[in-house]
């Protein structure tokens, strides 16, 4: 018989409690398929062989306490995030040029930050402290941004406390200097938490929240290089195997204490709604074989 997990320090409330299974992203965003995953930064940095694990019924991690998992996130934020996901997926399937969603921006931010924290062990890093301050008190960090993108890949990435340093920056590169970041990517959205003032076509949710807005408008080509109009790699800016001047410069990635737990997943099901062709910067709907071209 497998031993029951011991009490751990919850990454959100910081209390020592019994950990519960947290779907990352939440099930409201379609995270319910049997999923393979691996610790991608550890594999990149530490070895040439990838060790894969399987998570039944969606990607799940066991760090959050029941109160934070079910009451704090599940009571409202996860539902709002699910609503935004449905709107984004519909915009893609109907070949709209942009998506517009209206709702509780704070709930979206809480859901994103909560699941980024909940994917890994508790830590005392400054970004983690800032995330907890917003979740509990609504305090917007002075320097950090939370950028939202429409993410057209079926992989899931959850990243914490990493530094991406461009190897070959050029005039067309989004990154020209090292940046620290955490994030969560899943179809059809990506969230990146960083101190960088601007990040490609990303939309800063903190700024929208501070302005009192309730509406999000996001271009369908937000996950692209605004200069070259080409689609960014699924693991941008950690695309160590995709050094290509036409996309963006390759990056060297350094991970902090929590960064080694950063994970990448690939659903075993082939139910991918759209595919990417990096070469010509287009989105393809495999059901109709029609192209969604970035203009």
Secondary structure, DSSP 8 states (H G I E B T S, - for coil): ------EEE-TTT--EEEEEEEESS-GGGT--S-EEEE-HHHHHHH-SS---EEETTS-EEEEEEHIIIIIIIIIIIHHHHHHHHHHHHHHHHTT-SEEEEES-HHHHHHHHHHHHHHTS-----HHHHHHHHHHHH----SS-EEEEEEE--S-EEEEEEEEEEESS--TT-S-SS-EEEEEEEETEEEEEEES-S--TT-EEHHHHHHTT--EEEEETT-SB-TTT--B--TTTT--TT--BTTTB--EEEEE-TTGGG-EEEEESS---S-EEETTTTEEEETTTTEEEE--
